[in-house]
Amino acid sequence: MTGETIEQHFCRDCGASIPANRVLCNDCLKTHMPKADNTSMPCKKSRVAAALLALFLGDFGAHKFYLGRPKLGFIYLALSWTLMPLIFATIEGFIILYMSDEEFKTAYAETA
């Protein structure tokens, strides 16, 4: 052993520790770029626009479509006749509104 420490980052989905030179999580088998690479990417989405969409059109999943999560958007749309998407979207709207710009950029930066 040389005593070197290997830099680690964590999987965004399952939280497992991954060596910095790897992008595949051994636990959930998802591919992730290290967090440092993700935060340097420009976020083309507006935090305020996402929050307003969640607060006013969240029952129909508008904020999910805007943030690039169409599967969840369709689920919200399909369940829009119930009050559950409205409740969840209102909570998400306030969470997004009170997030810092850096947290928003980290959570919703486009990796493509």
C-alpha positions in Angstrom: 0.0 0.0 0.0 1.3 3.4 -0.9 -0.9 5.4 1.5 -2.6 7.3 -1.3 -6.2 8.2 -0.7 -8.6 7.8 -3.6 -10.9 10.7 -4.1 -14.6 9.7 -3.9 -17.9 11.0 -5.0 -21.4 9.7 -4.3 -24.1 8.3 -6.5 -27.1 10.7 -6.8 -29.6 7.9 -6.8 -28.5 5.4 -4.2 -25.8 7.4 -2.3 -23.1 4.8 -2.7 -19.4 5.9 -2.7 -17.8 5.8 -6.1 -14.1 6.4 -6.9 -13.6 9.7 -8.7 -12.2 8.1 -11.8 -15.3 5.9 -12.3 -18.8 7.0 -13.5 -20.7 3.7 -13.1 -22.3 3.0 -9.7 -21.8 -0.6 -8.7 -24.8 -0.6 -6.5 -27.6 0.8 -8.8 -25.7 0.3 -12.1 -26.4 3.9 -13.2 -23.9 6.1 -15.0 -23.1 9.4 -13.4 -20.6 12.1 -14.1 -18.8 13.3 -11.0 -20.5 16.2 -9.2 -17.7 18.6 -9.9 -18.2 18.1 -13.7 -22.0 18.6 -13.3 -21.8 21.8 -11.3 -19.5 23.4 -14.0 -22.2 22.9 -16.7 -24.5 25.8 -17.3 -28.1 25.4 -16.2 -30.4 26.5 -19.0 -33.5 26.4 -16.7 -34.7 29.2 -14.6 -35.3 28.5 -10.9 -38.1 31.1 -10.6 -39.8 29.9 -13.7 -39.8 26.3 -12.4 -41.2 27.4 -9.1 -43.9 29.4 -10.7 -44.9 26.6 -13.0 -45.0 24.2 -10.0 -47.2 26.7 -8.0 -49.6 27.6 -10.7 -49.6 24.7 -13.2 -48.1 22.0 -11.0 -51.4 20.0 -10.9 -50.8 19.2 -14.6 -47.0 18.5 -14.1 -45.9 21.6 -16.1 -42.8 22.0 -13.9 -41.8 18.4 -14.4 -41.9 18.8 -18.2 -40.0 22.1 -17.9 -37.3 20.5 -15.8 -36.8 17.6 -18.3 -38.6 14.9 -16.3 -41.5 14.0 -18.7 -42.3 10.6 -17.1 -43.1 12.3 -13.8 -45.0 15.0 -15.8 -47.2 12.4 -17.4 -47.9 10.9 -14.0 -48.9 14.2 -12.6 -51.1 14.8 -15.7 -52.8 11.4 -15.4 -53.5 12.0 -11.7 -54.5 15.6 -12.1 -58.2 14.8 -11.3 -57.1 14.0 -7.8 -55.6 16.5 -5.4 -52.4 14.7 -4.8 -50.4 16.3 -7.7 -51.5 19.7 -6.6 -50.3 19.1 -3.0 -47.0 17.7 -4.2 -46.5 20.4 -6.7 -47.2 23.2 -4.2 -44.6 21.7 -1.8 -42.1 21.3 -4.7 -42.7 24.8 -5.8 -41.8 26.3 -2.4 -38.8 24.0 -2.2 -37.5 25.1 -5.6 -38.3 28.8 -4.8 -36.2 28.6 -1.6 -33.3 26.6 -3.1 -30.1 28.5 -3.7 -29.0 28.9 -7.3 -26.1 26.6 -6.8 -28.4 23.8 -5.4 -30.8 24.3 -8.3 -27.9 24.2 -10.8 -26.6 21.0 -9.2 -30.0 19.3 -9.2 -31.2 20.3 -12.7 -28.0 20.9 -14.8 -28.3 19.2 -18.2 -25.7 16.5 -18.7 -26.4 16.0 -22.4 
